[in-house]
């Protein structure tokens, strides 16, 4: 796993979020989460996967496609040691 694969997943996640209603809370929350993930990646913070896991628990029933991408992202981050 590489940071390039993580970047590709973030791009995929951004596309999926852009398909959501832009006035919805989930749209704004996801954009905030993506920004947080990108910042934490820059700093190599290990708490990033815990933040993603917590967020998945909150949205998994309503947004399964977003949840799947987040789950895949979390696994890739753990595989590269973040």
N, CA, C and O atoms as a Tinker XYZ file with bonds, in Angstrom:
   328  protein
     1  N      0.838000   -1.177000    0.000000    73     2
     2  CA     0.000000    0.000000    0.000000    64     1     3
     3  C      0.884000    1.241000    0.000000    63     2     4     5
     4  O      1.951000    1.259000    0.614000    81     3
     5  N      0.435000    2.251000   -0.681000    73     3     6
     6  CA     1.236000    3.457000   -0.760000    64     5     7
     7  C      0.379000    4.687000   -0.495000    63     6     8     9
     8  O     -0.851000    4.629000   -0.497000    81     7
     9  N      1.055000    5.779000   -0.271000    73     7    10
    10  CA     0.324000    7.029000   -0.066000    64     9    11
    11  C     -0.405000    7.429000   -1.342000    63    10    12    13
    12  O     -1.416000    8.130000   -1.289000    81    11
    13  N      0.103000    6.986000   -2.486000    73    11    14
    14  CA    -0.576000    7.268000   -3.749000    64    13    15
    15  C     -1.950000    6.596000   -3.777000    63    14    16    17
    16  O     -2.921000    7.190000   -4.247000    81    15
    17  N     -2.033000    5.371000   -3.279000    73    15    18
    18  CA    -3.318000    4.670000   -3.212000    64    17    19
    19  C     -4.274000    5.386000   -2.255000    63    18    20    21
    20  O     -5.475000    5.469000   -2.509000    81    19
    21  N     -3.731000    5.894000   -1.166000    73    19    22
    22  CA    -4.537000    6.660000   -0.216000    64    21    23
    23  C     -5.056000    7.924000   -0.897000    63    22    24    25
    24  O     -6.224000    8.284000   -0.751000    81    23
    25  N     -4.186000    8.583000   -1.632000    73    23    26
    26  CA    -4.587000    9.797000   -2.364000    64    25    27
    27  C     -5.703000    9.465000   -3.362000    63    26    28    29
    28  O     -6.676000   10.212000   -3.475000    81    27
    29  N     -5.564000    8.348000   -4.084000    73    27    30
    30  CA    -6.579000    7.940000   -5.049000    64    29    31
    31  C     -7.932000    7.712000   -4.361000    63    30    32    33
    32  O     -8.977000    8.073000   -4.901000    81    31
    33  N     -7.901000    7.117000   -3.180000    73    31    34
    34  CA    -9.147000    6.903000   -2.437000    64    33    35
    35  C     -9.761000    8.225000   -1.982000    63    34    36    37
    36  O    -10.982000    8.383000   -1.985000    81    35
    37  N     -8.919000    9.158000   -1.597000    73    35    38
    38  CA    -9.445000   10.472000   -1.204000    64    37    39
    39  C    -10.116000   11.159000   -2.392000    63    38    40    41
    40  O    -11.149000   11.808000   -2.230000    81    39
    41  N     -9.540000   11.022000   -3.568000    73    39    42
    42  CA   -10.152000   11.584000   -4.777000    64    41    43
    43  C    -11.501000   10.914000   -5.036000    63    42    44    45
    44  O    -12.482000   11.586000   -5.355000    81    43
    45  N    -11.544000    9.605000   -4.898000    73    43    46
    46  CA   -12.794000    8.853000   -5.072000    64    45    47
    47  C    -13.837000    9.302000   -4.052000    63    46    48    49
    48  O    -15.009000    9.476000   -4.385000    81    47
    49  N    -13.402000    9.486000   -2.816000    73    47    50
    50  CA   -14.302000    9.941000   -1.759000    64    49    51
    51  C    -14.840000   11.339000   -2.062000    63    50    52    53
    52  O    -16.026000   11.605000   -1.867000    81    51
    53  N    -13.977000   12.222000   -2.535000    73    51    54
    54  CA   -14.412000   13.578000   -2.874000    64    53    55
    55  C    -15.471000   13.551000   -3.975000    63    54    56    57
    56  O    -16.446000   14.300000   -3.920000    81    55
    57  N    -15.280000   12.693000   -4.969000    73    55    58
    58  CA   -16.275000   12.576000   -6.043000    64    57    59
    59  C    -17.617000   12.107000   -5.493000    63    58    60    61
    60  O    -18.670000   12.624000   -5.866000    81    59
    61  N    -17.565000   11.128000   -4.610000    73    59    62
    62  CA   -18.806000   10.607000   -4.022000    64    61    63
    63  C    -19.494000   11.680000   -3.182000    63    62    64    65
    64  O    -20.717000   11.816000   -3.230000    81    63
    65  N    -18.725000   12.432000   -2.423000    73    63    66
    66  CA   -19.287000   13.500000   -1.597000    64    65    67
    67  C    -19.906000   14.584000   -2.481000    63    66    68    69
    68  O    -20.943000   15.151000   -2.135000    81    67
    69  N    -19.280000   14.868000   -3.606000    73    67    70
    70  CA   -19.829000   15.871000   -4.516000    64    69    71
    71  C    -21.170000   15.447000   -5.104000    63    70    72    73
    72  O    -21.933000   16.292000   -5.573000    81    71
    73  N    -21.465000   14.154000   -5.084000    73    71    74
    74  CA   -22.756000   13.663000   -5.569000    64    73    75
    75  C    -23.866000   13.819000   -4.527000    63    74    76    77
    76  O    -25.047000   13.678000   -4.845000    81    75
    77  N    -23.486000   14.106000   -3.300000    73    75    78
    78  CA   -24.478000   14.303000   -2.233000    64    77    79
    79  C    -25.071000   15.698000   -2.343000    63    78    80    81
    80  O    -24.472000   16.595000   -2.936000    81    79
    81  N    -26.236000   15.868000   -1.774000    73    79    82
    82  CA   -26.880000   17.173000   -1.723000    64    81    83
    83  C    -25.954000   18.157000   -1.012000    63    82    84    85
    84  O    -25.604000   17.961000    0.151000    81    83
    85  N    -25.563000   19.212000   -1.715000    73    83    86
    86  CA   -24.577000   20.151000   -1.159000    64    85    87
    87  C    -25.085000   20.920000    0.052000    63    86    88    89
    88  O    -24.290000   21.507000    0.786000    81    87
    89  N    -26.381000   20.927000    0.272000    73    87    90
    90  CA   -26.916000   21.628000    1.442000    64    89    91
    91  C    -27.071000   20.694000    2.653000    63    90    92    93
    92  O    -27.460000   21.132000    3.736000    81    91
    93  N    -26.765000   19.412000    2.459000    73    91    94
    94  CA   -26.948000   18.459000    3.552000    64    93    95
    95  C    -25.802000   18.535000    4.558000    63    94    96    97
    96  O    -24.685000   18.935000    4.230000    81    95
    97  N    -26.108000   18.143000    5.776000    73    95    98
    98  CA   -25.089000   18.116000    6.821000    64    97    99
    99  C    -23.966000   17.146000    6.472000    63    98   100   101
   100  O    -22.794000   17.430000    6.720000    81    99
   101  N    -24.324000   16.007000    5.899000    73    99   102
   102  CA   -23.323000   14.992000    5.584000    64   101   103
   103  C    -22.310000   15.532000    4.572000    63   102   104   105
   104  O    -21.122000   15.225000    4.666000    81   103
   105  N    -22.761000   16.320000    3.624000    73   103   106
   106  CA   -21.852000   16.907000    2.622000    64   105   107
   107  C    -20.810000   17.774000    3.315000    63   106   108   109
   108  O    -19.614000   17.649000    3.052000    81   107
   109  N    -21.264000   18.641000    4.189000    73   107   110
   110  CA   -20.348000   19.535000    4.902000    64   109   111
   111  C    -19.440000   18.770000    5.852000    63   110   112   113
   112  O    -18.249000   19.064000    5.953000    81   111
   113  N    -19.999000   17.794000    6.544000    73   111   114
   114  CA   -19.200000   16.991000    7.477000    64   113   115
   115  C    -18.127000   16.187000    6.738000    63   114   116   117
   116  O    -16.991000   16.083000    7.202000    81   115
   117  N    -18.492000   15.627000    5.599000    73   115   118
   118  CA   -17.528000   14.829000    4.829000    64   117   119
   119  C    -16.402000   15.706000    4.297000    63   118   120   121
   120  O    -15.239000   15.303000    4.326000    81   119
   121  N    -16.732000   16.890000    3.817000    73   119   122
   122  CA   -15.676000   17.789000    3.350000    64   121   123
   123  C    -14.731000   18.162000    4.484000    63   122   124   125
   124  O    -13.520000   18.260000    4.290000    81   123
   125  N    -15.290000   18.366000    5.655000    73   123   126
   126  CA   -14.476000   18.660000    6.828000    64   125   127
   127  C    -13.594000   17.464000    7.187000    63   126   128   129
   128  O    -12.416000   17.625000    7.504000    81   127
   129  N    -14.177000   16.262000    7.134000    73   127   130
   130  CA   -13.411000   15.051000    7.429000    64   129   131
   131  C    -12.282000   14.865000    6.422000    63   130   132   133
   132  O    -11.164000   14.524000    6.808000    81   131
   133  N    -12.555000   15.082000    5.153000    73   131   134
   134  CA   -11.526000   14.946000    4.117000    64   133   135
   135  C    -10.376000   15.915000    4.380000    63   134   136   137
   136  O     -9.207000   15.545000    4.273000    81   135
   137  N    -10.710000   17.138000    4.720000    73   135   138
   138  CA    -9.678000   18.132000    5.040000    64   137   139
   139  C     -8.852000   17.678000    6.236000    63   138   140   141
   140  O     -7.626000   17.789000    6.228000    81   139
   141  N     -9.526000   17.166000    7.269000    73   139   142
   142  CA    -8.821000   16.661000    8.453000    64   141   143
   143  C     -7.886000   15.509000    8.088000    63   142   144   145
   144  O     -6.747000   15.452000    8.553000    81   143
   145  N     -8.373000   14.593000    7.253000    73   143   146
   146  CA    -7.559000   13.453000    6.842000    64   145   147
   147  C     -6.313000   13.931000    6.101000    63   146   148   149
   148  O     -5.205000   13.467000    6.368000    81   147
   149  N     -6.505000   14.853000    5.177000    73   147   150
   150  CA    -5.365000   15.371000    4.410000    64   149   151
   151  C     -4.343000   16.041000    5.325000    63   150   152   153
   152  O     -3.139000   15.858000    5.149000    81   151
   153  N     -4.815000   16.809000    6.292000    73   151   154
   154  CA    -3.904000   17.475000    7.232000    64   153   155
   155  C     -3.179000   16.456000    8.108000    63   154   156   157
   156  O     -1.977000   16.583000    8.344000    81   155
   157  N     -3.906000   15.448000    8.592000    73   155   158
   158  CA    -3.289000   14.439000    9.441000    64   157   159
   159  C     -2.288000   13.594000    8.662000    63   158   160   161
   160  O     -1.281000   13.153000    9.216000    81   159
   161  N     -2.561000   13.367000    7.387000    73   159   162
   162  CA    -1.606000   12.648000    6.548000    64   161   163
   163  C     -0.298000   13.413000    6.419000    63   162   164   165
   164  O      0.787000   12.832000    6.460000    81   163
   165  N     -0.419000   14.725000    6.263000    73   163   166
   166  CA     0.779000   15.569000    6.165000    64   165   167
   167  C      1.642000   15.453000    7.425000    63   166   168   169
   168  O      2.870000   15.511000    7.356000    81   167
   169  N      0.983000   15.289000    8.572000    73   167   170
   170  CA     1.686000   15.227000    9.851000    64   169   171
   171  C      1.971000   13.796000   10.298000    63   170   172   173
   172  O      2.581000   13.589000   11.347000    81   171
   173  N      1.535000   12.801000    9.512000    73   171   174
   174  CA     1.683000   11.380000    9.858000    64   173   175
   175  C      1.078000   11.046000   11.218000    63   174   176   177
   176  O      1.651000   10.275000   11.987000    81   175
   177  N     -0.072000   11.627000   11.506000    73   175   178
   178  CA    -0.739000   11.376000   12.777000    64   177   179
   179  C     -1.443000   10.025000   12.755000    63   178   180   181
   180  O     -2.124000    9.680000   11.790000    81   179
   181  N     -1.271000    9.276000   13.821000    73   179   182
   182  CA    -1.851000    7.937000   13.883000    64   181   183
   183  C     -3.311000    7.937000   14.317000    63   182   184   185
   184  O     -3.986000    6.917000   14.182000    81   183
   185  N     -3.809000    9.042000   14.828000    73   183   186
   186  CA    -5.201000    9.093000   15.282000    64   185   187
   187  C     -6.183000    9.143000   14.119000    63   186   188   189
   188  O     -7.394000    9.057000   14.325000    81   187
   189  N     -5.685000    9.277000   12.932000    73   187   190
   190  CA    -6.536000    9.424000   11.759000    64   189   191
   191  C     -7.484000    8.242000   11.578000    63   190   192   193
   192  O     -8.656000    8.439000   11.257000    81   191
   193  N     -6.999000    7.022000   11.779000    73   191   194
   194  CA    -7.856000    5.850000   11.570000    64   193   195
   195  C     -8.967000    5.783000   12.622000    63   194   196   197
   196  O    -10.080000    5.352000   12.321000    81   195
   197  N     -8.677000    6.197000   13.820000    73   195   198
   198  CA    -9.710000    6.212000   14.872000    64   197   199
   199  C    -10.796000    7.231000   14.522000    63   198   200   201
   200  O    -11.982000    6.972000   14.727000    81   199
   201  N    -10.395000    8.380000   13.998000    73   199   202
   202  CA   -11.368000    9.391000   13.588000    64   201   203
   203  C    -12.270000    8.859000   12.475000    63   202   204   205
   204  O    -13.480000    9.085000   12.489000    81   203
   205  N    -11.680000    8.155000   11.517000    73   203   206
   206  CA   -12.462000    7.587000   10.417000    64   205   207
   207  C    -13.412000    6.526000   10.950000    63   206   208   209
   208  O    -14.586000    6.498000   10.579000    81   207
   209  N    -12.914000    5.657000   11.815000    73   207   210
   210  CA   -13.757000    4.592000   12.391000    64   209   211
   211  C    -14.969000    5.187000   13.113000    63   210   212   213
   212  O    -16.088000    4.700000   12.952000    81   211
   213  N    -14.749000    6.225000   13.900000    73   211   214
   214  CA   -15.851000    6.872000   14.621000    64   213   215
   215  C    -16.871000    7.465000   13.657000    63   214   216   217
   216  O    -18.078000    7.376000   13.882000    81   215
   217  N    -16.383000    8.059000   12.600000    73   215   218
   218  CA   -17.281000    8.674000   11.634000    64   217   219
   219  C    -18.098000    7.618000   10.892000    63   218   220   221
   220  O    -19.286000    7.812000   10.636000    81   219
   221  N    -17.460000    6.507000   10.549000    73   219   222
   222  CA   -18.159000    5.416000    9.875000    64   221   223
   223  C    -19.344000    4.945000   10.708000    63   222   224   225
   224  O    -20.426000    4.706000   10.173000    81   223
   225  N    -19.143000    4.814000   12.004000    73   223   226
   226  CA   -20.217000    4.365000   12.886000    64   225   227
   227  C    -21.417000    5.303000   12.847000    63   226   228   229
   228  O    -22.556000    4.871000   13.022000    81   227
   229  N    -21.162000    6.572000   12.620000    73   227   230
   230  CA   -22.239000    7.560000   12.610000    64   229   231
   231  C    -23.046000    7.545000   11.314000    63   230   232   233
   232  O    -24.242000    7.838000   11.332000    81   231
   233  N    -22.414000    7.211000   10.193000    73   231   234
   234  CA   -23.084000    7.390000    8.901000    64   233   235
   235  C    -23.369000    6.109000    8.131000    63   234   236   237
   236  O    -23.999000    6.167000    7.075000    81   235
   237  N    -22.928000    4.957000    8.621000    73   235   238
   238  CA   -22.967000    3.746000    7.806000    64   237   239
   239  C    -24.360000    3.357000    7.325000    63   238   240   241
   240  O    -24.486000    2.840000    6.215000    81   239
   241  N    -25.386000    3.576000    8.092000    73   239   242
   242  CA   -26.728000    3.171000    7.677000    64   241   243
   243  C    -27.270000    4.059000    6.557000    63   242   244   245
   244  O    -27.948000    3.573000    5.652000    81   243
   245  N    -26.977000    5.332000    6.616000    73   243   246
   246  CA   -27.529000    6.278000    5.647000    64   245   247
   247  C    -26.708000    6.414000    4.374000    63   246   248   249
   248  O    -27.248000    6.752000    3.320000    81   247
   249  N    -25.418000    6.157000    4.461000    73   247   250
   250  CA   -24.536000    6.410000    3.321000    64   249   251
   251  C    -23.560000    5.241000    3.121000    63   250   252   253
   252  O    -22.364000    5.376000    3.378000    81   251
   253  N    -24.071000    4.109000    2.666000    73   251   254
   254  CA   -23.219000    2.918000    2.562000    64   253   255
   255  C    -22.068000    3.057000    1.574000    63   254   256   257
   256  O    -20.996000    2.500000    1.814000    81   255
   257  N    -22.249000    3.775000    0.482000    73   255   258
   258  CA   -21.142000    3.921000   -0.489000    64   257   259
   259  C    -20.011000    4.748000    0.089000    63   258   260   261
   260  O    -18.839000    4.409000   -0.075000    81   259
   261  N    -20.355000    5.827000    0.762000    73   259   262
   262  CA   -19.334000    6.651000    1.423000    64   261   263
   263  C    -18.640000    5.825000    2.503000    63   262   264   265
   264  O    -17.419000    5.887000    2.652000    81   263
   265  N    -19.417000    5.058000    3.248000    73   263   266
   266  CA   -18.866000    4.206000    4.300000    64   265   267
   267  C    -17.883000    3.189000    3.726000    63   266   268   269
   268  O    -16.830000    2.948000    4.317000    81   267
   269  N    -18.212000    2.596000    2.590000    73   267   270
   270  CA   -17.303000    1.632000    1.972000    64   269   271
   271  C    -15.978000    2.263000    1.588000    63   270   272   273
   272  O    -14.921000    1.669000    1.801000    81   271
   273  N    -16.025000    3.454000    1.027000    73   271   274
   274  CA   -14.791000    4.148000    0.645000    64   273   275
   275  C    -13.986000    4.494000    1.887000    63   274   276   277
   276  O    -12.769000    4.313000    1.907000    81   275
   277  N    -14.653000    4.990000    2.924000    73   275   278
   278  CA   -13.958000    5.319000    4.173000    64   277   279
   279  C    -13.323000    4.077000    4.795000    63   278   280   281
   280  O    -12.206000    4.146000    5.308000    81   279
   281  N    -14.017000    2.959000    4.755000    73   279   282
   282  CA   -13.473000    1.719000    5.310000    64   281   283
   283  C    -12.219000    1.297000    4.547000    63   282   284   285
   284  O    -11.216000    0.907000    5.146000    81   283
   285  N    -12.289000    1.379000    3.233000    73   283   286
   286  CA   -11.130000    1.022000    2.408000    64   285   287
   287  C     -9.971000    1.966000    2.688000    63   286   288   289
   288  O     -8.821000    1.534000    2.768000    81   287
   289  N    -10.266000    3.245000    2.836000    73   287   290
   290  CA    -9.240000    4.237000    3.148000    64   289   291
   291  C     -8.591000    3.937000    4.493000    63   290   292   293
   292  O     -7.368000    3.998000    4.623000    81   291
   293  N     -9.397000    3.617000    5.484000    73   291   294
   294  CA    -8.878000    3.316000    6.818000    64   293   295
   295  C     -7.936000    2.106000    6.769000    63   294   296   297
   296  O     -6.876000    2.122000    7.395000    81   295
   297  N     -8.313000    1.070000    6.038000    73   295   298
   298  CA    -7.476000   -0.123000    5.924000    64   297   299
   299  C     -6.151000    0.205000    5.245000    63   298   300   301
   300  O     -5.096000   -0.249000    5.687000    81   299
   301  N     -6.203000    0.987000    4.182000    73   299   302
   302  CA    -4.963000    1.350000    3.486000    64   301   303
   303  C     -4.052000    2.178000    4.384000    63   302   304   305
   304  O     -2.836000    1.987000    4.380000    81   303
   305  N     -4.631000    3.094000    5.152000    73   303   306
   306  CA    -3.826000    3.893000    6.072000    64   305   307
   307  C     -3.154000    3.010000    7.125000    63   306   308   309
   308  O     -1.985000    3.212000    7.456000    81   307
   309  N     -3.886000    2.046000    7.641000    73   307   310
   310  CA    -3.306000    1.144000    8.637000    64   309   311
   311  C     -2.200000    0.308000    8.007000    63   310   312   313
   312  O     -1.195000    0.019000    8.656000    81   311
   313  N     -2.379000   -0.084000    6.745000    73   311   314
   314  CA    -1.368000   -0.905000    6.071000    64   313   315
   315  C     -0.071000   -0.144000    5.798000    63   314   316   317
   316  O      0.996000   -0.749000    5.694000    81   315
   317  N     -0.163000    1.181000    5.684000    73   315   318
   318  CA     1.072000    1.945000    5.488000    64   317   319
   319  C      1.609000    2.522000    6.804000    63   318   320   321
   320  O      2.553000    3.311000    6.817000    81   319
   321  N      0.986000    2.108000    7.899000    73   319   322
   322  CA     1.509000    2.470000    9.202000    64   321   323
   323  C      1.030000    3.786000    9.758000    63   322   324   325
   324  O      1.667000    4.355000   10.644000    81   323
   325  N     -0.085000    4.281000    9.252000    73   323   326
   326  CA    -0.627000    5.557000    9.749000    64   325   327
   327  C     -1.857000    5.267000   10.567000    63   326   328
   328  O     -2.484000    6.190000   11.089000    81   327
